[in-house]
Amino acid sequence: METVFLKKDDFISVPAGAHITFHGIDWDQSKRQSNISVGGSLRYNTISKATTKAHTHEFAEFFLIIEGKIRHIINGEQQELETGTLVFIRPSDRHYFEQFNNSACKLINVAFKLEFLLDLSQYLGNDYFMRNYTGPVISPIFKLSLKETENLANELIRMNTLQRTSTDLARLKIKILLARIFSNYFLEQPSHMTRNLPPWFENLCNSMNKIKNLKKGLQHMKKEAPCTQEHLCKCFQKYMDRTPTDFITELRIKKAAQKLIETDKKILAISLQLGFQSLSYFYKMFKKYYGVSPGRYRKISQQNEIPI
């Protein structure tokens, strides 16, 4: 298989310091292969072959699986990845993806210059975390909990928007984010295994991703939950560190952002479809999560794309 080599100057924004992209991957050999930009650094990829392009690059990256499953081929070895898997890629790694268990997949990819990690190592006066990062033959992976996955995904989404609205602030936050991630996973080396969720709770959270359930909101969740409202609230505080209402609001805002970049629907129609009764409240909450208005978010331009 031919290997594509990616240069850092072609894909990484120098002012911001990192390039954040979002991918929805669908495997369908009956369709023509496509890589469609739908704005806001979000792309939908229809893969008509058995694999994506094999590539290596002169920059570092990590990616987070936020939905579905996928097989990752890295330096000749296989990794079967599922929702919540965080994967680190080194500049010398050669990798590509294959379909796994007939599943589609959504992931967030963050590319950045390796020089940042060298600067961090020099600042700390210790290369311990760099040895743990570069040492393994295959790329290091960690399994995040549902809450950790959502928190990191939301932070990256807001960071992506910030890069286009406030470069100086984005550059500072990106450096802080990368320093935190690498110190968490390669310095202290804590156990990053998922805390097991009760099956009913995980199924309930997943079912609320459906538009029809989101529109019904909290009343539907309480009706579907096999427990009292008090116990439901305790479970959300224990496993998600938020209230059921906050969880639903966040899901609605994320779905709204997706529809803003995938469709031409009016902002009012989107807010009503997702259960917001007040347009002003929708604007307020959207800006809280993404840092910009829904209209501004829709207009964000697409940057260069890294082949997955």
Phi, psi and omega per residue, in radians:
M1 nan 2.299 3.123
E2 -1.176 2.470 -3.128
T3 -1.904 2.242 3.103
V4 -1.579 2.346 3.106
F5 -1.839 2.198 -3.083
L6 -1.853 2.252 3.133
K7 -1.599 2.484 -3.061
K8 -1.119 -0.630 -3.094
D9 -1.181 -0.330 -3.139
D10 -1.470 -0.336 -2.979
F11 -2.212 -0.273 -3.075
I12 -1.926 2.196 3.094
S13 -1.248 2.038 -3.110
V14 -1.061 -0.813 -3.123
P15 -1.057 -0.716 -3.069
A16 -1.462 -0.546 3.103
G17 1.604 -0.136 3.133
A18 -2.714 2.802 3.132
H19 -2.191 2.010 -3.056
I20 -1.922 2.158 3.138
T21 -2.306 2.739 -3.078
F22 -2.173 2.308 -3.040
H23 -2.233 2.318 2.917
G24 -1.915 2.087 -3.011
I25 -1.966 2.147 3.118
D26 -2.168 2.316 -3.103
W27 -1.801 2.068 -3.129
D28 -2.675 1.761 -3.093
Q29 -1.264 -0.184 3.109
S30 -1.462 -0.180 -3.104
K31 -1.887 2.815 3.070
R32 -1.314 2.420 -3.121
Q33 -1.121 2.389 -3.115
S34 -2.542 2.748 3.096
N35 -2.441 1.599 -2.936
I36 -1.800 2.196 3.046
S37 -1.441 2.280 3.060
V38 -2.090 0.398 3.039
G39 1.571 2.820 3.056
G40 1.063 0.540 -3.101
S41 1.071 0.465 3.080
L42 -1.904 2.309 -3.137
R43 -2.301 2.537 3.020
Y44 -1.944 2.141 -3.047
N45 -1.936 2.070 2.988
T46 -1.725 2.041 -3.062
I47 -1.751 2.026 -3.104
S48 -1.652 -0.136 3.110
K49 -1.840 3.131 -3.096
A50 -1.313 -0.379 -3.081
T51 -2.471 2.903 2.959
T52 -1.519 -3.123 -3.130
K53 -1.265 2.355 3.017
A54 -1.319 2.346 -3.132
H55 -2.630 2.759 3.001
T56 -2.355 2.973 -3.042
H57 -2.736 2.900 3.129
E58 -1.721 0.362 3.056
F59 -2.300 2.911 3.122
A60 -1.706 2.836 3.091
E61 -2.780 2.854 2.904
F62 -2.445 2.708 3.077
F63 -2.399 2.699 -3.083
L64 -2.174 2.181 3.070
I65 -1.393 2.040 -3.093
I66 -1.821 -0.196 3.084
E67 -2.869 2.442 3.063
G68 1.465 -2.850 -3.115
K69 -2.393 2.741 3.119
I70 -2.793 2.658 3.066
R71 -1.739 2.287 -3.092
H72 -1.966 2.139 3.098
I73 -1.791 2.021 -3.039
I74 -2.303 2.075 3.141
N75 0.913 0.673 3.098
G76 1.480 -0.080 -3.136
E77 -1.889 2.729 -3.116
Q78 -1.822 2.435 2.993
Q79 -2.238 2.184 3.104
E80 -1.693 1.947 -2.958
L81 -1.862 2.524 3.098
E82 -2.314 3.102 -3.121
T83 -0.905 2.295 3.123
G84 1.645 0.040 3.135
T85 -1.519 2.234 3.109
L86 -1.874 2.157 -3.030
V87 -2.132 2.299 3.127
F88 -1.840 2.318 -3.123
I89 -2.055 2.317 3.097
R90 -1.667 2.774 -3.105
P91 -0.976 -0.557 -3.084
S92 -1.484 -0.137 -3.090
D93 -1.228 2.454 3.017
R94 -1.920 2.168 -3.058
H95 -2.620 2.850 3.059
Y96 -2.848 3.097 -3.063
F97 -2.110 2.675 3.005
E98 -2.310 2.731 3.076
Q99 -1.148 2.516 -3.134
F100 -2.326 2.103 3.096
N101 0.963 0.646 3.099
N102 0.995 0.447 -3.063
S103 -1.720 2.413 2.913
A104 -1.320 3.030 -3.064
C105 -2.669 2.532 2.998
K106 -2.193 2.356 -3.134
L107 -2.545 2.776 3.041
I108 -1.982 2.287 -3.132
N109 -2.032 2.362 3.120
V110 -2.170 1.997 3.102
A111 -1.819 2.456 -3.116
F112 -2.701 2.818 -3.113
K113 -1.324 2.393 3.136
L114 -1.111 -0.423 3.132
E115 -0.988 -0.505 3.127
F116 -1.078 -0.761 -3.132
L117 -1.199 -0.591 3.076
L118 -1.151 -0.693 3.081
D119 -1.110 -0.714 3.139
L120 -1.140 -0.725 3.114
S121 -1.087 -0.707 3.123
Q122 -1.169 -0.700 3.130
Y123 -1.100 -0.740 -3.134
L124 -1.304 -0.331 -3.106
G125 1.218 0.471 -3.082
N126 -2.740 2.362 -3.140
D127 -1.864 0.400 -3.102
Y128 -1.028 -0.844 -3.089
F129 -1.193 -0.537 3.115
M130 -1.179 -0.633 3.108
R131 -1.161 -0.694 3.123
N132 -1.207 -0.498 -3.123
Y133 -1.376 -0.748 -3.041
T134 -1.640 -0.266 -3.007
G135 -1.197 -0.824 -3.053
P136 -1.074 2.615 3.111
V137 -1.170 -0.769 3.073
I138 -1.795 2.834 -3.027
S139 -1.132 2.435 3.111
P140 -1.171 2.446 3.078
I141 -2.279 2.657 3.108
F142 -2.403 2.578 3.133
K143 -1.798 2.075 -3.130
L144 -1.676 2.677 3.031
S145 -1.279 2.944 3.122
L146 -1.027 -0.740 3.140
K147 -1.165 -0.755 3.123
E148 -1.093 -0.697 3.129
T149 -1.105 -0.821 -3.131
E150 -1.115 -0.743 -3.119
N151 -1.110 -0.787 -3.137
L152 -1.181 -0.720 3.122
A153 -1.070 -0.789 -3.141
N154 -1.134 -0.663 3.111
E155 -1.123 -0.705 3.135
L156 -1.209 -0.642 3.092
I157 -1.092 -0.783 3.125
R158 -1.171 -0.631 3.111
M159 -1.112 -0.694 3.138
N160 -1.074 -0.733 3.110
T161 -1.179 -0.726 -3.086
L162 -1.102 -0.567 -3.141
Q163 -1.016 -0.469 -3.074
R164 -1.722 -0.148 -3.100
T165 -2.018 -0.448 -3.130
S166 -2.651 1.508 -3.010
T167 -1.052 -0.780 -3.086
D168 -1.092 -0.809 3.127
L169 -1.149 -0.689 3.129
A170 -1.097 -0.741 -3.135
R171 -1.068 -0.727 3.126
L172 -1.140 -0.795 -3.095
K173 -1.199 -0.611 3.116
I174 -1.115 -0.737 3.124
K175 -1.118 -0.714 3.116
I176 -1.132 -0.740 3.139
L177 -1.082 -0.837 -3.120
L178 -1.132 -0.692 3.108
A179 -1.084 -0.721 -3.133
R180 -1.171 -0.775 -3.112
I181 -1.096 -0.809 -3.083
F182 -1.262 -0.569 3.074
S183 -1.239 -0.614 3.126
N184 -1.172 -0.730 -2.987
Y185 -1.706 -0.331 -3.073
F186 -2.218 0.055 3.124
L187 -1.952 -1.070 -3.134
E188 -1.397 -0.436 -3.137
Q189 0.894 0.968 3.065
P190 -1.291 2.962 3.067
S191 -1.406 2.044 -3.096
H192 -1.844 0.729 3.098
M193 -1.514 2.585 -3.120
T194 -1.157 2.361 2.984
R195 -1.330 2.191 -3.048
N196 -1.091 2.224 3.063
L197 -1.608 2.559 3.010
P198 -1.016 2.350 -3.104
P199 -0.930 -0.703 -3.118
W200 -1.128 -0.620 -3.114
F201 -1.239 -0.759 3.118
E202 -1.118 -0.715 3.115
N203 -1.130 -0.660 3.128
L204 -1.137 -0.776 3.118
C205 -1.080 -0.729 3.137
N206 -1.166 -0.670 -3.123
S207 -1.158 -0.475 -3.135
M208 -1.291 -0.110 3.053
N209 -1.282 -0.303 3.135
K210 -1.269 2.396 -3.082
I211 -0.996 -0.770 -3.079
K212 -1.103 -0.584 3.127
N213 -1.367 -0.651 3.106
L214 -1.086 -0.677 -3.135
K215 -1.098 -0.662 3.123
K216 -1.285 -0.506 2.996
G217 1.258 -2.491 -2.997
L218 -1.066 -0.660 -3.124
Q219 -1.070 -0.690 3.107
H220 -1.178 -0.715 3.141
M221 -1.082 -0.784 3.141
K222 -1.120 -0.609 3.135
K223 -1.198 -0.659 -3.086
E224 -1.445 -0.397 -3.090
A225 -1.244 2.281 -3.132
P226 -1.471 0.776 -3.102
C227 -2.781 3.063 3.115
T228 -1.295 2.829 3.117
Q229 -1.090 -0.631 3.136
E230 -1.107 -0.778 3.136
H231 -1.180 -0.635 3.111
L232 -1.068 -0.780 3.129
C233 -1.109 -0.686 3.129
K234 -1.131 -0.682 3.135
C235 -1.149 -0.698 3.121
F236 -1.153 -0.670 3.098
Q237 -1.182 -0.663 -3.094
K238 -1.260 -0.813 -3.010
Y239 -1.708 -0.449 -3.049
M240 -2.056 -0.195 -3.129
D241 0.995 0.715 3.107
R242 -2.809 2.989 3.102
T243 -1.520 2.811 3.062
P244 -0.999 -0.650 3.134
T245 -1.122 -0.776 3.111
D246 -1.093 -0.681 3.123
F247 -1.076 -0.791 -3.126
I248 -1.170 -0.735 3.123
T249 -1.055 -0.750 3.137
E250 -1.122 -0.750 3.094
L251 -1.059 -0.741 3.140
R252 -1.080 -0.746 -3.132
I253 -1.149 -0.719 3.122
K254 -1.119 -0.714 3.092
K255 -1.157 -0.642 3.116
A256 -1.108 -0.751 3.120
A257 -1.071 -0.692 3.128
Q258 -1.114 -0.755 -3.126
K259 -1.236 -0.520 3.110
L260 -1.106 -0.598 -3.093
I261 -1.699 -0.269 -3.132
E262 -1.682 -0.419 -3.035
T263 -2.259 2.986 3.063
D264 -1.811 0.282 -3.117
K265 -1.076 2.574 3.075
K266 -1.114 2.600 -3.123
I267 -1.056 -0.695 3.119
L268 -1.078 -0.751 -3.130
A269 -1.102 -0.680 3.125
I270 -1.144 -0.792 -3.115
S271 -1.097 -0.690 3.127
L272 -1.214 -0.678 3.139
Q273 -1.064 -0.541 -3.087
L274 -1.668 0.092 3.013
G275 1.702 0.109 3.084
F276 -1.389 2.134 -3.136
Q277 -1.520 -0.322 -3.114
S278 -2.136 2.141 3.127
L279 -1.174 -0.646 -3.139
S280 -1.145 -0.642 3.101
Y281 -1.185 -0.688 3.092
F282 -1.042 -0.798 3.117
Y283 -1.060 -0.758 -3.114
K284 -1.082 -0.820 -3.100
M285 -1.243 -0.637 3.125
F286 -1.089 -0.782 3.140
K287 -1.158 -0.554 3.106
K288 -1.099 -0.729 -3.067
Y289 -1.460 -0.620 -3.010
Y290 -1.970 -0.155 3.064
G291 1.438 -0.112 3.132
V292 -2.437 2.926 3.103
S293 -1.269 2.806 3.092
P294 -1.003 -0.699 3.137
G295 -1.117 -0.739 3.133
R296 -1.162 -0.695 3.130
Y297 -1.056 -0.706 -3.122
R298 -1.124 -0.521 -3.056
K299 -1.523 -0.103 -3.111
I300 -1.045 2.309 -3.051
S301 -1.438 2.781 3.129
Q302 -1.522 2.303 3.084
Q303 -1.584 3.134 3.062
N304 -0.988 2.660 -3.032
E305 -2.007 2.352 3.060
I306 -1.555 2.193 3.113
P307 -1.134 2.350 -3.103
I308 -1.559 nan nan
